[in-house]
Amino acid sequence: DFDFVYDSGCLHHIPPHRRINYVNLIKNSLKSGGYFGLTCFSAGDLDERNGSEITDWDVYRGWSLQGGLAYSEEKLRDIFDEFEVIEIRKMKQIDQPNTMFGESFLWTALFKKK
């Protein structure tokens, strides 16, 4: 078991029917009280690099994630409802080159295993 698990851009490439397995993998990998960090596409941002804002049904109707799915804060809270939300916020834009990374079209989030 781990104290911390981090996903930097995997969730938005996982089909809706695989989310349950994804969440269970995270839960089973963390110690009690362990933390889960997440970076994923944010819904509502017009940046061309952002993910698609299609419904789960549209994924299967079109047989495509269309490059990756963008999530609302509400959707993230719903997917990770078995975790305590520490913080969900838009990432701060950081111009490159820099020693840090930041793109404002991404969510950054921290959850704690209950």
N, C-alpha and C positions, 0 to 999 in steps of 0.2 A: 504494500500500500504506500501511496505517495502523499506528501504534504501539499504538493502543488501540481496541478496539471494545466497546461496552456495550449490553447488552440488559436493559431494565427492564420485564419483563413480557410479552415476545413469545413465548418458548419455550412457555409453558403454554397458548398458543392455537394452536399448530401441530399439525396432525394427525400421527400417527405416521409415515405414509408420506412426509411432507415433511421429517422430521428430517435425513435424509442431505443434502438440498439445503441446509438451514439450516446444518449444520456445515461443509459445503464452502464456502458463502458466507463464513462467518467465517474459515476457513483461508485462502481466497483473498484476503481483504481485509486480512489482517495481514502485516506484515513478519515475517521470521524473528526469533524472540525477542519478538514483540509479545504484548500481553496482551489477554485477553477477560474482561470483567466481566459478571456475570449476577445478576439478581434474578428469582426465580420462586416459585410456590406450593410449600409443603413438605408432604409426606405425613406423616400422624400427628398433625396439629394439628386440634383440634376447632373452631377459630374458624370461624364461619359464612361469613366472607368468603373462606375458603380454597377451593382447587380440589377437584375430585372425585378420588377415589382408585380409579378404574376402570382395568381393564387396557386395553392397546392393542386387544385383540380386542373388548372391550366398546364401544369408541369406534365401531367399524364395525358391530357388531351393533345398536347403538341409534342409529346415524347422528348422534351428538352427542358433543361434548367436555364437555358438561354444565357449561358456564361456564368451563372451563379445567382442565388436568390438574395434579394435585399429584405431585411427584417425591420419591423417596427419595434419600438421599445416594448409595446404591449405583447407582441408575439414572442419576444425573447423572455419576458416574464412568464408567459404561459408555458413555453417549452421547458424552462428551468424552474418550474413552480415547486419542485421538491428541494430546491436550494434556497438559502437565505441570500437575498440580493444585497450586496455591499455597495455596489455602484454600477450604474449603466450611464454612459455619457458618450457624446461624439468625441472622437479623437481630435486633438489640437493639430492644426496644420503646421508642419515644420519644414521650411525650405531646405533643399539639399544643395550642396553636400553639407552634412551635419553628422555628428556622432549619434544622434537620436532620429527616430522615424516617427512621422505623424502625417496622416491624411484625413482631412475633415469629412470625407464621405464614408468613413468607417466608424462603427461602434467600437468602443472598448468597454469591457465589463469585468466585474469581479464578483464571484459568487462563493458562498461557503456551504459546505456539506452540513446538513442538519444532523 
